């Protein structure tokens, strides 16, 4: 008989990365945790000359990595 352990849900933060989710998307900010200004996801957006332009969005009040 196998026994399955249970893991309690908990809030986990990724140190060093902002990781705030873009509204209505699965993208997350890839900037450092203490950045200023808009959030940015560098690995999205149109491909131009072999580089991605990235996607940015404004900060929202009270946002956390767990959103």
C-alpha positions as CSV (number, residue, x, y, z in Angstrom):
1,X,0.0,0.0,0.0
2,X,1.3,3.5,-0.9
3,X,1.0,6.4,1.4
4,X,0.7,9.9,0.0
5,X,1.9,12.8,2.1
6,X,0.0,16.0,2.1
7,X,1.6,19.4,1.6
8,X,0.1,22.5,3.1
9,X,-0.4,25.4,0.7
10,X,1.9,28.2,1.6
11,X,3.1,31.5,0.1
12,X,6.4,31.2,-1.5
13,X,8.4,34.1,-2.8
14,X,11.2,33.8,-5.3
15,X,14.1,35.9,-4.0
16,X,15.9,38.2,-6.3
17,X,13.2,38.3,-9.0
18,X,10.1,40.5,-9.1
19,X,7.9,37.8,-10.6
20,X,4.6,39.8,-10.4
21,X,2.0,38.5,-12.9
22,X,0.8,40.6,-15.8
23,X,-3.0,41.1,-15.5
24,X,-5.0,38.7,-17.6
25,X,-1.9,36.7,-18.5
26,X,0.5,34.0,-17.3
27,X,3.6,36.3,-18.0
28,X,5.6,37.4,-14.9
29,X,8.0,40.2,-14.4
30,X,11.6,39.1,-15.1
31,X,13.3,42.2,-13.5
32,X,15.1,42.2,-10.2
33,X,12.9,42.3,-7.1
34,X,13.8,46.0,-6.2
35,X,13.2,47.5,-9.7
36,X,11.5,50.8,-10.2
37,X,8.9,51.7,-12.9
38,X,6.9,49.3,-15.0
39,X,7.1,45.5,-14.9
40,X,8.8,43.8,-17.8
41,X,8.8,40.3,-19.3
42,X,11.8,40.1,-21.6
43,X,11.0,36.7,-23.3
44,X,7.8,37.8,-25.0
45,X,6.7,40.2,-27.7
46,X,7.5,40.3,-31.4
47,X,10.8,38.9,-32.7
48,X,12.7,41.6,-34.5
49,X,16.2,40.9,-36.0
50,X,16.5,37.9,-33.7
51,X,15.6,39.8,-30.5
52,X,12.4,39.9,-28.5
53,X,11.0,43.4,-27.7
54,X,9.5,42.2,-24.4
55,X,6.2,43.2,-22.8
56,X,5.7,45.8,-20.1
57,X,2.8,46.8,-17.8
58,X,2.3,49.3,-15.0
59,X,2.6,48.6,-11.3
60,X,-0.7,48.0,-9.3
61,X,-1.2,48.8,-5.7
62,X,-0.8,45.9,-3.3
63,X,0.4,43.3,-5.8
64,X,2.4,40.3,-4.7
65,X,4.2,37.4,-6.3
66,X,1.4,35.0,-5.3
67,X,-1.2,36.9,-7.4
